[in-house]
Amino acid sequence: MFHQPPIVEAEFFDSDGRRQTFVDKEAIFTADWLDASSEYPQPGVIRCEALARWRDSEDRELVRITTARPDGVESTEGLSEFVVLSTQLS
């Protein structure tokens, strides 16, 4: 089925190594034009807001983020808050 706008799947791993999956409009994750002939996977982004930062017992810098702001993006499990490594943010 052809969707307009194109729908894509994006994923990242949280600080516990759990895969977080998102399905939404292509424009949420990339400014590039993708189609069936594009090579996959492609790099992308999920805009988010940092809620808190701290170091864990392994001295990793962690960040609690929300994807609910600014774009209202939720994972396929209905989640919008995650703990990620600070190195995953730009």
C-alpha positions in Angstrom: 0.0 0.0 0.0 1.3 3.5 -0.9 1.0 6.1 1.9 1.0 9.8 1.4 2.9 11.1 3.2 5.3 8.2 3.3 5.3 6.2 6.6 8.6 4.8 7.9 9.8 2.9 11.0 12.6 4.2 13.2 14.3 2.7 16.2 16.9 3.3 18.9 18.2 1.4 21.9 17.6 2.9 25.3 20.2 2.9 28.1 19.1 -0.7 29.2 19.6 -2.0 25.6 15.9 -2.3 24.9 14.9 -1.5 21.3 12.4 1.3 21.0 10.4 1.4 17.8 8.5 4.3 16.2 6.3 4.3 13.1 5.3 7.7 11.7 5.6 10.1 8.8 8.9 10.2 7.1 9.3 13.9 7.8 9.3 13.3 11.5 12.6 11.3 11.3 14.4 12.8 8.3 14.5 15.7 5.9 15.7 13.4 3.1 13.4 12.2 0.4 13.0 8.4 0.8 11.2 5.9 -1.5 11.2 2.3 -2.3 14.5 2.6 -4.2 16.3 4.2 -1.3 18.9 2.1 0.6 17.8 1.1 4.1 18.4 1.5 6.9 18.9 5.3 6.8 20.2 7.6 9.6 17.5 9.8 11.2 16.5 11.7 14.3 13.7 11.8 16.8 13.3 15.3 18.3 13.0 15.2 22.0 13.3 17.3 25.2 15.7 16.5 28.0 14.0 16.1 31.4 16.8 15.1 33.7 20.5 14.2 33.6 22.6 12.1 36.0 25.4 9.5 36.3 24.7 5.9 37.1 26.7 3.5 39.2 28.8 2.6 36.1 29.6 6.3 35.6 27.5 6.6 32.4 25.9 9.9 31.8 22.2 9.2 31.4 19.4 11.5 30.2 15.6 11.1 30.7 14.0 12.4 27.5 10.5 12.9 26.2 9.5 12.5 22.6 6.1 14.0 23.4 7.6 17.4 22.9 7.9 18.9 20.4 6.4 16.4 17.9 4.1 14.2 20.0 5.9 11.0 18.9 5.2 7.8 20.8 6.8 4.3 20.4 4.8 1.4 19.1 4.3 0.5 22.8 2.7 4.0 23.4 5.8 5.3 25.3 7.2 8.8 25.1 9.7 8.9 28.0 13.0 7.1 27.8 16.4 7.0 29.5 19.3 7.1 27.0 23.0 7.6 27.1 24.0 11.3 26.7 26.2 10.3 23.7 23.0 9.4 21.8 21.9 13.0 21.8 23.0 15.8 19.6 
